[in-house]
Amino acid sequence: MAPIISLERPDSEDALALLAELDAHLNSLYPPESRNGFSVEKLIAEGVLFFVARQEGVAAGCGGVKLVGTEYGEVKRMYVRPAFRGMGIGRLILDHLTEYTHNAGIELLRLETGIHQHDAIRLYETVGFQQIPPFGEFQADPLCICYEKRIG
């Protein structure tokens, strides 16, 4: 059975659990100054469209997209629980975010990730993201990489 992806508030019970796991993982990899993830409050305040993927009813992963005017969409807070990795759920979430952004009339998708997130980097590069210099509010950081992909 294919995962079901649904739009949810980032402060829902499942979203909070996924984001807490993501934060714990990132805290083990990076110092605070290299952590750029939005808090739940900032996800809501910034109008990030947040999605949860469920496999047979169990929250397996999440991801959001912030639409920056009509210029680009920015992927936020992508995460797949370890027990669900290797099943294509990350790619499904990313495809969903891409489709949502494209349907909003935006033809560019950007993101920032950390250099130690090898599976994420492999996914992004496999689906056609290209490395770019820091964008928006991101500053140069040797532990961070920025990417973009034309989706138009």
Buried (B, 14 or more C-beta within 10 A) or exposed (E): EEBEBEEBEBEBEBBEBBBEBBBEBBEEEBEEEBBBBBEBEEBBEBEBBBBBBBBEEEBBBBBBBBBBEEEBBBBBBBBBBEEBEEBBBBEBBBEBBBEBBBEEEBBBBBBBBBBBBEEBBEBBEEBEBEEBEEBEEBEEBEBBBBBBBEBE
